[in-house]
Amino acid sequence: MRWIAAFCADLSLVDWWPVRALLLAAAVLAAVVLVWRFRDRALRLVLIPLVVVLLTVNALVGVNAYFGYYLTISQALGMDGEDRGSLAMLNARTTRPASGVVVDVEIPGRTSGFQARPADVYLPPAWFAHPRPRLPVIVLLHGTPGSPADWLDGGQAQQTADQWAAEHGGVAPIVVMPDVNGDTFGDTECVDSARGNAETYLTADVPQFVRARFLTRGAGQDWAVAGLSEGGSCAIMLALRHPDVFGTFADFGGLLGPRDGDSNDATGTATALFGGSQQNFDAHEPAWLLTHGKFRDLHGFFAVGDDDPEPRAAVQQLAGLSRRAGIDTDVVVVPGGGHTFDVWRAAFASSLPWIARWIGPGSG
């Protein structure tokens, strides 16, 4: 029976067969029985809710398949493997693992006061060596709605980092996936505002904690920040405002900058996020920063689907401005790609060699 459970847990949630097909078949069968035995009141009380539930679940699985969030049933059920644990697990481990390990950590907002959810941190096999190497860091930011685990589920960041480590003797950057919003539907845009001091959290609290706890290289040229959607806008903004913390950024499907909405239109953003201050808005607007400064020590990577109009328009503008501001810039446009995890998952995989080129792979 155990192998049956394991098989079911690994069934795909993004392909039509078998999960969605079986759900639809079960709904049709229940509907046929309902019509056939409609006069049976007890049966109606059971079958009508069952048909509704089956159709609803099928629709949700279809939405999930479009965005490519959960790839398998095991991901959706949170059935973590042996490579997922806590800081206590790290302290108990005495041998170098064959693949990387993800740990859940509470990163307190000591400076910012930001109330963050637990972060996920990927540690490559080399981190467990003795003596422990000083490794570079990639900070991966999620979007809204979302959570740090998005990069492990739909983003498949652990698999991507493990593949890189396997090709480099177990050496890879440490990947930190912090909370940027405080809750699933929060939308801080990674700035300090009434919604929370997310910018201070990400540029002060997170680096201080990660350096102290995981003995990484110092922030700056050995640190990169990347993100999807809202996290992509955050990545370029944070790197431009804090080049002493992040020497490299990667923007996957982000907008022109912090926005109180889902388009590049900035109407209402200054009021919602910056207390009505146009000066503060400008100071967080990547286009304004790029046209008013030079960033010759920064490196920037952009990835976007060609069927994702608002982020693509943002990339067309920001990539050109980045080059003119002295930033070493690379751009990848994914044919047929939308605003989905299919694009963001591929974007991280394609950007990792480029990012590692600038922050260094570390030494085992």
Secondary structure as UniProt FT lines:
FT   HELIX           2..9
FT   HELIX           16..20
FT   HELIX           21..36
FT   TURN            37..39
FT   HELIX           41..67
FT   HELIX           73..76
FT   TURN            77..78
FT   TURN            82..83
FT   STRAND          84..86
FT   HELIX           87..92
FT   STRAND          101..105
FT   TURN            110..112
FT   STRAND          119..123
FT   HELIX           125..128
FT   STRAND          137..141
FT   HELIX           148..151
FT   TURN            152..155
FT   HELIX           157..167
FT   TURN            168..170
FT   STRAND          174..177
FT   TURN            184..185
FT   TURN            189..190
FT   STRAND          192..193
FT   TURN            194..195
FT   STRAND          196..197
FT   HELIX           198..200
FT   HELIX           201..205
FT   HELIX           206..214
FT   STRAND          220..228
FT   HELIX           230..241
FT   TURN            243..245
FT   STRAND          246..252
FT   TURN            267..268
FT   HELIX           269..274
FT   TURN            275..276
FT   HELIX           278..283
FT   HELIX           286..291
FT   TURN            296..297
FT   STRAND          299..305
FT   TURN            306..307
FT   HELIX           309..324
FT   TURN            325..326
FT   STRAND          328..334
FT   TURN            335..336
FT   HELIX           341..359
//
